[in-house]
Amino acid sequence: MASGTPLISSNRASLPEVGGNAALYFDAENAEELARLMIRVATDPELRSQMVSQGTVQAQKFTYADSAERILNLYEQVLGTAD
């Protein structure tokens, strides 16, 4: 998403949390559903454009710096060294 690519993702684990409303999701055990979504994204320029736009915004929620800061804060809380 950060590089301007539409995201099609499995609906398992935390992937929907990361992709948010910017991605299309499929059941990881359903190859036909994945193929259908791939064709849909490849043939629908409006959908693709919308996914790229929303994906860019969604990806900004998950920067390396923000993630590192959250992890550091968590460690500090667990170790009892937080401010």
C-alpha positions in Angstrom: 0.0 0.0 0.0 2.8 2.4 0.8 4.2 2.0 -2.7 0.9 2.7 -4.4 -0.2 -0.9 -5.0 -3.7 -2.2 -4.4 -3.8 -4.7 -1.7 -5.7 -8.0 -1.8 -5.2 -9.9 1.4 -6.2 -12.9 3.4 -8.9 -12.2 6.0 -6.9 -14.1 8.6 -5.1 -12.9 11.7 -4.3 -9.2 12.0 -4.2 -8.5 8.2 -7.7 -6.9 8.1 -6.6 -4.6 10.9 -3.5 -3.5 8.9 -5.3 -3.2 5.5 -8.4 -1.5 6.9 -10.9 -0.4 4.4 -8.2 0.1 1.8 -7.9 -3.6 0.9 -10.0 -6.4 -0.5 -10.1 -9.6 1.5 -10.5 -13.3 0.7 -10.7 -16.6 2.6 -7.2 -18.1 2.5 -8.6 -21.4 1.6 -10.6 -20.2 -1.3 -8.4 -19.8 -4.5 -11.4 -19.0 -6.6 -12.2 -16.0 -4.4 -8.6 -14.8 -4.7 -8.7 -15.1 -8.5 -12.0 -13.2 -8.7 -10.6 -10.4 -6.7 -7.4 -10.3 -8.8 -9.5 -10.0 -12.0 -11.7 -7.4 -10.4 -8.8 -5.2 -9.4 -7.1 -5.7 -12.8 -10.2 -4.8 -14.8 -11.7 -2.0 -12.8 -9.5 1.2 -13.0 -11.9 3.2 -10.7 -11.6 0.5 -8.0 -7.9 0.3 -8.4 -7.5 4.1 -8.1 -9.7 4.2 -5.0 -7.6 1.3 -3.4 -4.3 3.1 -4.2 -5.6 6.3 -2.7 -7.0 4.7 0.5 -4.0 2.4 0.8 -1.6 5.4 0.9 -3.6 6.9 3.7 -3.9 3.5 5.6 -0.1 2.8 5.2 0.7 6.0 7.0 -0.8 4.6 10.1 1.9 1.9 10.2 5.3 3.7 9.8 8.5 2.1 11.2 9.1 5.0 13.5 5.5 4.8 15.0 5.8 1.1 15.4 9.2 1.3 17.1 7.9 4.0 19.5 4.8 1.9 20.4 7.0 -1.2 21.1 9.4 0.9 23.2 6.5 2.3 25.2 5.2 -1.3 25.7 8.6 -2.5 26.9 8.9 0.5 29.3 5.4 -0.3 30.7 6.2 -4.0 31.2 9.6 -3.2 32.8 8.1 -0.5 35.0 10.3 2.2 33.6 7.6 4.3 31.9 7.3 8.0 32.8 
